[in-house]
Amino acid sequence: MAKRAAGAEFTAWVRSLNFSFFTVGIVVLVIVGVWMLSPGVTTLVEQRREIAELDQSVKLHREAVDDIEAERVRWQDPAYIRAQARDRLFYVMPGETQLSVINDVVIPVTETPEASPELRAAESDWLRGLVGSVLVAGTTTAEPEELAGDPEQATKKEN
């Protein structure tokens, strides 16, 4: 029943609107204008996107050209050419001795021990060590060289 009441209210509201010929004409003109302009706007948006992509492409190509130009300038430097000949072709200057290191030693792979499924007791009490370390650090006046050993001994020395 609530749906019928809401539908009746909507129908009453629509009937209460007074449409004139002028209002209908303006609405039709707006719809026709949007319909006529939509292909042009779509084309404009696509062209703007394409221009942005081409600008990015031009930027990347200019960076590549700058890199190639820098490489060309480097190859005009005799010191760079000599360094490249030494590295790539293993050339040496007269009077120099060249040493070549060949990595032909095969290092055997060591096997890692597997974890045991059995439980084992801890060899030290880490909680006691942590608390002792904090207490010694906060209460001691001893030098760091004196504290190199056991923290419990350092607290015993102070007392």
C-alpha positions as CSV (number, residue, x, y, z in Angstrom):
1,M,0.0,0.0,0.0
2,A,2.9,2.3,0.7
3,K,4.2,1.8,-2.9
4,R,0.8,2.8,-4.3
5,A,0.7,5.9,-2.1
6,A,4.3,6.9,-3.3
7,G,3.3,6.2,-6.9
8,A,0.2,8.3,-6.5
9,E,2.1,11.2,-5.0
10,F,4.6,11.0,-7.9
11,T,1.8,11.0,-10.5
12,A,0.1,13.9,-8.8
13,W,3.4,15.8,-8.8
14,V,4.0,15.2,-12.5
15,R,0.4,16.3,-13.3
16,S,0.9,19.5,-11.3
17,L,3.8,20.5,-13.5
18,N,2.8,22.9,-16.2
19,F,4.7,22.4,-19.4
20,S,4.4,25.1,-22.0
21,F,5.3,24.9,-25.7
22,F,8.4,27.1,-25.0
23,T,9.7,24.8,-22.2
24,V,9.3,21.7,-24.3
25,G,11.1,23.5,-27.2
26,I,14.0,24.5,-25.0
27,V,14.4,20.9,-23.6
28,V,14.3,19.5,-27.2
29,L,16.9,22.0,-28.3
30,V,19.2,21.1,-25.4
31,I,18.9,17.4,-26.2
32,V,19.6,18.0,-29.9
33,G,22.5,20.2,-29.1
34,V,24.1,17.6,-26.8
35,W,23.5,14.9,-29.4
36,M,25.2,17.0,-32.1
37,L,28.1,18.0,-30.0
38,S,28.9,14.6,-28.4
39,P,30.9,13.2,-31.4
40,G,33.0,16.4,-31.6
41,V,33.7,16.3,-27.8
42,T,34.6,12.6,-28.1
43,T,37.0,13.3,-30.9
44,L,38.5,16.2,-29.0
45,V,39.1,14.0,-25.9
46,E,40.6,11.2,-28.0
47,Q,42.9,13.7,-29.8
48,R,44.0,15.3,-26.5
49,R,44.9,11.8,-25.2
50,E,46.8,11.0,-28.4
51,I,48.7,14.3,-28.2
52,A,49.7,13.6,-24.6
53,E,50.9,10.1,-25.6
54,L,52.9,11.6,-28.5
55,D,54.4,14.2,-26.3
56,Q,55.6,11.5,-23.9
57,S,57.0,9.6,-26.8
58,V,58.9,12.6,-28.1
59,K,60.2,13.2,-24.6
60,L,61.5,9.6,-24.4
61,H,63.1,9.8,-27.8
62,R,64.8,13.1,-27.0
63,E,66.3,11.5,-23.8
64,A,67.5,8.6,-25.9
65,V,69.1,11.0,-28.4
66,D,70.8,12.9,-25.6
67,D,72.2,9.7,-24.2
68,I,73.5,8.7,-27.6
69,E,75.0,12.2,-28.1
70,A,76.7,11.9,-24.7
71,E,78.1,8.4,-25.7
72,R,79.4,9.9,-29.0
73,V,81.2,12.7,-27.1
74,R,82.7,10.1,-24.8
75,W,84.0,8.1,-27.8
76,Q,85.8,11.2,-29.0
77,D,87.9,11.3,-25.9
78,P,91.2,9.4,-26.3
79,A,91.4,8.4,-22.7
80,Y,87.9,6.8,-22.9
81,I,88.9,4.9,-26.0
82,R,92.1,3.6,-24.3
83,A,90.0,2.5,-21.2
84,Q,87.5,0.7,-23.4
85,A,90.3,-1.0,-25.3
86,R,91.8,-2.2,-22.1
87,D,88.5,-3.5,-20.7
88,R,87.0,-5.0,-23.8
89,L,90.0,-6.1,-25.9
90,F,92.5,-6.7,-23.1
91,Y,95.1,-4.3,-24.6
92,V,98.0,-3.0,-22.5
93,M,100.4,-0.2,-23.0
94,P,104.0,-0.9,-23.8
95,G,105.9,-1.9,-20.7
96,E,102.8,-3.1,-18.8
97,T,102.1,-6.6,-17.8
98,Q,98.5,-7.9,-18.1
99,L,97.1,-10.3,-15.5
100,S,93.9,-12.1,-16.4
101,V,92.0,-13.8,-13.7
102,I,90.0,-16.8,-14.8
103,N,87.2,-17.9,-12.6
104,D,87.6,-21.6,-13.1
105,V,87.6,-22.8,-9.5
106,V,84.5,-24.8,-8.7
107,I,83.6,-24.4,-5.0
108,P,81.7,-27.4,-3.7
109,V,78.3,-26.7,-2.3
110,T,78.2,-27.5,1.4
111,E,75.2,-29.3,2.8
112,T,73.2,-27.5,5.4
113,P,72.3,-29.5,8.5
114,E,68.7,-30.4,8.6
115,A,66.6,-29.3,11.6
116,S,65.9,-31.9,14.1
117,P,62.3,-32.7,14.9
118,E,63.2,-33.3,18.6
119,L,63.0,-30.6,21.2
120,R,66.1,-29.6,23.0
121,A,66.6,-27.6,26.2
122,A,68.1,-24.1,25.7
123,E,71.7,-23.8,26.7
124,S,71.3,-20.4,28.3
125,D,68.6,-18.5,30.0
126,W,68.0,-15.6,27.7
127,L,65.5,-13.9,29.9
128,R,67.9,-13.8,32.9
129,G,70.6,-12.4,30.6
130,L,68.3,-9.7,29.2
131,V,67.2,-8.6,32.6
132,G,70.7,-8.7,34.0
133,S,72.0,-6.6,31.0
134,V,69.3,-4.0,31.5
135,L,69.9,-3.7,35.2
136,V,73.7,-3.5,34.8
137,A,73.4,-0.9,32.0
138,G,71.1,1.3,34.2
139,T,72.8,0.9,37.6
140,T,76.6,0.5,37.0
141,T,79.3,3.1,37.2
142,A,82.0,0.6,35.9
143,E,83.9,1.3,32.7
144,P,82.9,-0.6,29.5
145,E,86.2,-2.6,29.6
146,E,85.3,-3.9,33.1
147,L,81.8,-5.0,31.9
148,A,83.1,-7.2,29.0
149,G,82.4,-10.3,31.1
150,D,79.3,-11.5,33.0
151,P,76.7,-8.9,34.0
152,E,76.0,-10.7,37.3
153,Q,79.7,-10.3,38.3
154,A,79.6,-6.6,37.6
155,T,76.6,-6.1,39.9
156,K,78.4,-8.1,42.6
157,K,81.5,-5.9,42.3
158,E,79.5,-2.8,42.8
159,N,77.8,-4.1,46.0
